Amino acid sequence: MSFTTIDAVAAHYPGFLRGVANQNPSDAQIQSWIDNQAARITALAAARGYDLTDLAANNPQAQVLLALINENGAAADLGDA
């Protein structure tokens, strides 16, 4: 379960064009970075005794914070590429 979208991550780089032929990196790659960052976030929270599924579903502020952390991590991966 990821907490953000490809659109939100790509928005960090206004010059990055999506939906064009031979887009590099692909949306699939960006989604992979999002999923990897979400897995890290979830693992860190679980190690500290938090269940993010319940937390995000029941607390809108928590959902926004998780989305921001996920988005920034994946945007860093996109920037590195």
HELIX and SHEET records of a PDB file:
HELIX    1   1 ILE A    6  ALA A   10  1                                   5    
HELIX    2   2 ASP A   27  ALA A   47  1                                  21    
HELIX    3   3 LEU A   52  ASN A   58  1                                   7    
HELIX    4   4 PRO A   60  ASP A   80  1                                  21    
END                                                                             
